[in-house]
Amino acid sequence: MEYEEIKPCRELAPFIHTYWKLKGNKPDQQWERNFPDGCAGFVINLGDSCLTDNGSVTMEFGKTYLVGAMTSYKDSFIDSETHLLGVCLKPGTFDNFYNFASQNELTNNTIAFDKPNSFNVDKIRDNAFNYLNHYFTDRIRSKHIVLQSVIDEIHLTNGQISIDELSKRHSTSVRQLERNFKKLIGISPKEYSNIIRFQNALCTIKNSHADRSLLDIAFECGYYDHSHLANEIKRNTGLPPSLL
């Protein structure tokens, strides 16, 4: 399997994490697993039909798909004829390009985009990343990211700040914060914080020495004990910590 990531142009950097390309090789015939990160995105299928969403959705050639934020892992089947091109948006930025969908309607879903908003297959084949830069630059509706300061603080604390404290620091109510998160990101601020905390724990586990205990990592990352951390990892990845 070949996988490549490219950063967007400078103007789009506040809104888009990366563009990515995935192509299968002849030996490939396997399920590939993605973990939740709180981000929505787009995928265009440039190869044979591809199963995703744990086998419940078939992405067809030439169609563009909108992928909502995930609250658990998601498997896609990769074989030798798989060719996908994708866009990973930063959290809360879908509304900067489009005004027709509340993100909570898309959570954990992959849906075909309507044709007027879909990517152009011929142009994307010619120069994919250049095309995507022009496509999204032309679509910017607003450069203000409503939840940016709140998202930044969640990341700064590695997801270990309470939602009550978060709302107080940003002079809003918990209810209003929850409404904004569900509309703009698709999940609640607590769910988003839990994903960031999980991602931090995952990174810590992968970069720790083999003799470091799971209990020690759990305390560092804001979990009650090693069982709490293990359960969160299993829920988000489908795997026990020992197999990460």
C-alpha positions, 0 to 999 in steps of 0.5 A, a space after each residue: 500500500 502506498 500512502 502520501 500526505 501533502 500539506 495545503 497551500 498557506 491560505 488553507 492551512 488554518 482549515 485543512 490538516 492535509 491532503 492524502 493519497 492511498 493506492 493499493 499494491 498487488 499484494 494488498 487485500 486487507 482491512 485498514 483501520 482508522 482511529 477517531 481524531 475529531 475531524 471530518 473530511 472528503 474522499 474521492 474514489 479514483 479506483 475500483 469500488 471500495 468498502 468502508 465503514 466496517 463494510 456497510 458502505 461502498 464507495 464507487 468510482 468517480 464519486 466524492 464522499 463526505 466523512 463525518 467525525 468518528 467516535 470509534 474506529 472505522 475499517 476500509 478494505 484495501 486491495 490492489 485496485 484501491 485508489 483514494 484521494 482525501 482531504 482531512 479538515 481541521 475540526 470545526 472548519 466544514 462551515 467555512 466552506 459549506 453552509 448546508 449541513 449540521 455536522 451532528 447529522 454526519 457523525 460516524 457516517 460516510 455519504 455521497 456528496 451531491 454532484 454540484 459540490 463533488 470534485 472533478 475527476 478529470 481535473 483531479 487526475 491532472 494535478 490533484 493537489 493543485 486542483 484541491 488548493 484551487 477548489 477550497 480557496 474558491 469556496 472559503 465563506 469565512 476565515 473566522 473559525 468559531 471554535 478555534 480558541 476552545 479547540 486550542 485550549 483542549 489541545 493545550 491541556 491534552 483533553 484534560 480540562 473539564 467542560 465547566 471550566 472550558 465554558 467559564 474560560 470562554 464566557 459561554 454556557 455549557 449548553 451553548 458550547 455543546 450546541 456549537 460543537 455538535 453543529 460545527 464538529 459533530 460531537 460534544 465538547 466532552 467527546 472531543 476532549 476524550 478523543 484528544 486525551 485518547 490520542 495523547 495516550 496513544 502517542 505516549 504509549 507508542 513513544 514510551 519505553 517497554 518497561 513503563 507501566 500502563 498505570 503510570 501512563 494512565 495517570 499522566 494522561 488523566 485517566 482514573 487507572 489502567 483499566 479506564 485507559 485500557 477500556 478507552 483504547 479498546 473502544 477507540 481502536 478495537 484493540 488492547 494496549 498490548 497490540 498497539 
